């Protein structure tokens, strides 16, 4: 019946939509049965007049959209999917989900940038991750696609933020130049004028300038100077000097403009099955003092890993005048600011904040509080990472008090501040994070996580080891 009604809409339809110069008919009852939007439009005291003018979408896209109401099998196209998504987002959630599934199932190097734009626009995390994996694994091919050359500046900014692009940084630079040339041509600019290209790549309306997201520090001196010879007007003198310092890896140099993250990081999502809890060691019943305000714990690593969260010792302590028979509260929430900051050296006063949130941490007596990062953070060698816990309030309850010291209960006494992890999933791991077997492996096959500054409350880290 749905197929028959769909094919006879022009004769039997009782509502008309006008898109440009095209008239498209449909059935009020069918549309209203699926869509609260159309129910409100057609069957309330404020119902719209017939015909209805539809703006900002094509007639072909509207016809594709109407298939959802009548047919079991819907034929979608990438040519019209942007407009169809707009229509489904305004009408029926289930239809919108089917459009997202279509994008996910038909993802290629040629359309991934279009899909990425829509995934970001509608904040669909699953599709965003899938697109980023595709862009990362086939970077060079994606850069040659028409959808990349025509992508928005915001989309290009997001792509340049990816640490996992599987290509040389010279390929990234070439892609940005081609994109800027195409962008200039579409806007009537002289695309051969390097100064015009700089205006495009340093647009201040973006959260960060595109030119500064290119990882010039990953280039060789020869590669950069070849570009500088042909695109001298693309850089200011300060930018040129900063790039040369980055390439030369001058000690403790922190660029002010450019992103100096290493690229070529293997794309890896958080995998709960592969996670390892890496405990900080301490002497038996060692006490750690803390204060209201900021408490810091610093650590470093010799190999890439993803940090998914951390735990800190319990701050609840039973009051001395409370008997065992007294009723005790189960837990207490404390407003805490949590930050993860990357620094070049221990003691640096400034660094790059990788994660920051303020939330209620729940503490229980003699139990640790675990903090889960909203998105796992890539931890890299050569840097130091500082976890800051800033307690915004104290608390006092009837039977428990906010302690001024936390007792670190060691999981093992075999290691001190260095925690050695073996990135081999065939090994079994103890609660401490060190392997029960496999101790004869070579040094280059191990990962060392070192707690460098241990006057903080963090007692363990939750890791995914990243192996290339």
N, C-alpha and C positions, 0 to 999 in steps of 0.2 A: 504493500500500500504506500509506503514511504517513497519507494522508487517511482511509482505511478504518479503520486502527487508532485514529486520533484520534476518529472518530465512534462507535466501539464500545468505548471505554475503560471505560465503566460495566459492561459485561458481561465483557470479556476482560482487564481490568487485574489485575495481581497485586501491586500496592502501593497502599495507601490513605493519602491525606493528609487530615488533619482541620484545617480552618480555621474556628474558631468552632464553629457547629453544622452546618457543611457538610462532607460527605465527597466527596473527588475522587479518582478512581482513575487510575492510569497503569501503564506497563509498565517494570519494572525494567531490562530489557535495553536498551530504547530510551533511557532517561534516562542510564544508565551509559555507553552508547556515545558520548555527546556530552560528558558532564560528569565530570571527575575526582572531584568532590565526591560524586556519586551512585555512582560506581564504588567509592569507598572505603566508602560507607555500606552498599551492597548485597552486595558480593562480597569482604569481608575477614572475618577472625576476629572483628572487633569490629563486625560489621554491626548496624544498628539494628533494633528490633522493628517489626513491622507491626501497627497503623497508626502513622504519623508525625504528630505534632502540629506545625503550623507557626504561629508567632506573629508578630505585628506587621505582617502584611499581610492584605489582604482576599481573600476567596474569588474575587471577580471578577478581581482582579489575578493570582492564581495560575493561573486558567484562561487568561488572556492569555499568561502566561509559558510554559505548557505547549505553546502553539502552535509555538514555536521548534523543539521536538523532532520534530514530526510534519509540519508544513505547509511548502510552498514560499513561500507568501505569508502574512505575519503581519499581523493587524489590531490595531494598538495604539491606545490612547486616552489623551488627556492626563489624564483622570480617574484612570487607574490607573498611569500611567507611573512615578510615584515608587516605588511598591511593586515594579513589574516591574524597574526598574533595580536595586533592592536585591537581588532574587532573581538577576538575571543576573550582577551583580557578584560574587556568592558562588559561581556555578556555572560559567559559560562566557564567556570573554572575547569571543568572536565575537558572541554574542547581545547582550552589553553594547554593543558597537560599533554594532550595528543599532539599538538604542534611542537612542543618541546621534544617529545619522543621522536617525531619525524626528523628534527634537526640532529638529534643525537645519533639516530640510526643511519643517516645519510652524510655523515661528516667526512669531508675530504680535504686535501691540501688546498683545493681551489675555492672552497666555500667556508673554510674554518674561521676566517676573519669576520665574515658576515655573521656566522653563528656566535662567535665570541662577543660581537657587539650586542646581539640580542640577549645573550646570556647575562651580560653585565647590566644591560638596561633593565631587565626584569629580575635581576638578583637571584638567578637560579644557580646555586652553588655546584650542583652535580654537573650541569652542562659547562659551567666555567672551568671546572677541573678537567673535564674531558677535552675541552678546546685547548687548554694550556698544555696538556700532555701531547696533543697533536702538534701544536706549534713548536713545542720543545723538541720533539723527536724528528720532525721534518722541517726544521727551520729554514734551510736554504731553499727548499722547494716552495714553502709558504711565501717567502720574500719575493718570489717571481710571479705570484698569482695576482690577478686583476683585483680581487677583493682586498688584498693587502695594500696595493697602490692607492686604492680609493677609500681605505679605512679612515676613520676620524683620528684627529690628533690625540684624543683621549684614549682610543684603542691602542694606538702606537705607543703611547706612554706606558700603558699596562703591559704591553708585550716587552718593552725594553726593561721593565722591572723584573722580568723572569730571570732567575739565576741559572735556569736549566736549558737555555737555548743551545742546541747541539750544532754549533758552527763556530768559525773563527770570528773574532771581534771585527776584523776587516770586512767580513760579510755583513755584519750588523751595520757598520758605517755605510757601506755601499747601498744597502737597503734603505737607509734613512735618506740618503741623497736622492735616490730614485723616487722615494715617496714625496720628498720636498719638491722635486722637479715637477712631478705630476700634480701636486697640490697647487703649485704656482701657476701651471698652465691652465688649470681649471678655473682659477681666479683671475686670469688675464694678466699675470705678472711675467716679467722677463725671467724665465726659468734658467737661463744661462748666466744670470747675474748672481755671483756668489753672495753679495750683500743681501739680495732678496731671499736667497736660501737661508741665510742666517736669521732673518726676521721670522721666517716660518718655523725654524727649529729652536728658536728662543722665545716663543710666544709666552708671555708672562701670565696669560689667563689660565694656563695649565697648573696643576699642583707642583710640577717641577719641569724645568725646561728640557725639551727632548734631547738637545745636544749634550746636556750634562748627564744623561742617562746612558750614553755610550761608554763602555768600559775601556777607555783609552789605556789604562794601566796594564791591560792584557796584551797590548801591542808591543812590537819591538821598536827601537828607535828608528830603524830603517823604514818600517811600515808607516809610522806616524809622519816622518819627515817627507815621505813621498806624497802623502795626503796634504801636508802643510804647504808643499810646493805648489800644488794645484788649487788648494782652497784656503789660501792664506787669510783672505778676508772673512773666513768663517770663524776665526778665533781672535780674541783680544790677546794682548801680550801677556796679561796675567793668566789667562786660560792656557796659553801655550806653555808658560813656565810651570804651571801646576801639573799639566800632563807630563812634562819631562821629569818632574820630581816623582810622579807616580810610576812612570816607566823605570826610572833609576832606582826605585824602592829606597828612597832616602829614609834613614831611620826616624821613626816616630813622626813621619810627615802625615798630616791629616788634611786631605783636600777640603776646601771650603765650598766648591761648586760641584765637582764631578763625583759620580758614584764609583767608588773604588772596590766594590765587591768583586770577588772572583766569579767568573761565569762558569761554564763547563761543569756545572754541578749536576750530577745525575738526578733526574726527576724521581722523587720518591714521596709517596703519600705516607701518612701515619698509619702504621699497621700494629694493632693492639697485640697480635700474636707474636710479633718480633720485638716487642718492647722489653727493656731490661731495667730493673730498678737498681740504681747505683747508689749505695749508701755511703755516707760520710762516716769515717771511722773515728773512734774516740776511746779514751781509757774508760774502764768500768765506772759507771755512775758519774762521769765527768759532767760538771755543771757549766752552763753557758749563760752568762749574765746578759741582759738586754735592757734597753731603756725605751720609754715612750719616744716616738719619733722614728727615725730611719735606722734600720738594722741591715747590715750588708753581709753577703756571703759571695766570695769570688771564686771562680773556677776556670780552668782552661782544659784544652784537649789537644791531642796530636793527630786527630782524624775527624773527618766530618761525621756529625750525627744530628738527628732531629731531637729537639727537646720538647716533650709533650706536657711536662708539668713537674712539680716538685712538692715535697712535703716539709713541714716544719713542726718542731716539737710542741707538745701540749703546754699550754700556759695556765691551765686550771689546776689548782691545788686545794685540797681539802683543808678547811680551817681547823686550827688546832683544838678549838673548843667544841667541835662537832663529834658526836658519838656515832657508832656504826648504825644505831637504830634510827637515827634521824633521817627524814626523807631528803634525798639529794636530787638536785636538778640534773637532767641528762646532758645538757650542753649549753653553750653560750655563744652568741654571734658577736663578732667584733668588726667594726668598720675598718678596713685595711686597704691602703694603697699598695699595689703590687707592680713593680717595674723590673724589666730585664734590660740592662744597659751593656753595650759592647764598648770596650776601651782598648787602647793600644798598649797600655802598661798599667801595672798595679799602682794605685794611688792617683791616677789621672783624675782631675776634677771634672772634666767634661768627657762625654762619650755620646754614642748614638743610641737612642732609646728604641729598642726593638719591640717592646711590649709594655703596655701600661693599662691598668684598670683599677678601679676602686670598687670593692665589693665586700659583702659580709662573709668573713671566714668563720667557720663553725669549729669551735674547740670543745673537746671532751676531756674529762679527767683521764690522765695517763694514756691518751691516744693522740697521734699526730694528725694535723690538719693537712689535707692534700689540695693543692691548687692546680687546676687544669687550665692550660693556656687555650684561648679560643681558637688559635691556629698554631700548629707546631712551628717552632723557629729553628732554622738551620744554624747549627753551631759549628764554627770553623777554626782550624788551627791558626796560630800566630796572634790571636786576639785573647783578651781576658774578658770574662763575662761576669757581671755583678747583678745578683738578685737583691733588690731592695724591698724590704717590708716596712711600711710606715704605718704604725698603729695610730689611728685617729682618735681612739677613745679607750679608756680602761673600763673595767666593770667590777662590780662586787655583787655577789648574790648571797642568799641566806647561808648556804652551807659551803660554798667555794669562793675562792678569791683569785684575782688575777696575779699570778706569781711573778716575781722579779727574776727568776732563774728557771731555766729549763734543763732537765737532766737528759743528756744524750745517751741513749742505750745502744751500745755497740752491737752490731750483728755478728761480728767476728773480730778477732784480735790479730789476724794474719797480716793485714796491711795497715799502714798509718793513713797519710793524707792522699796517697796515690791509689786509685782504684783501677785495676787492670781488667779489661773486658776483651773477650775473644769474639770477633764477629763471625762466628761459625754456628749456624743454627743447629748443627748436629750435636753440639755440646749441651749438656744440661747446666743450668745456672742455679746457684744457691740464692737465698734471699739477699745476700750481700751484693750480688752482681758479679762475683768472680766465679769462674768455671769450676765445677767439681772435678772434671777431668780435662785433659788436653794441656797440661802445664808445660809440655815439652815443645810447644810450637815456637817458631822463630819470632824474634822481637818485632820484625816488620809486619807480622800478622796480628799484632795485638793493638788494642786501643787503650790509652792511658788518660783517665780523667783525673785531674789533680785539683783538689780544693786548696787554693792558694792563700785564702784569708778565711780563717775559721771562727771569727768572732760574731757569726750570725746565727740565725735560728734554723736555717735550711739543713735538713738532715739527710735528704736523698733527692736524686734526680731520676726522672723517667725518660729513657732514651730509646731511640731507634738508630742503630748503627747503619751508616750509609756506605756501602761498598760499591766501588765502580765495577 
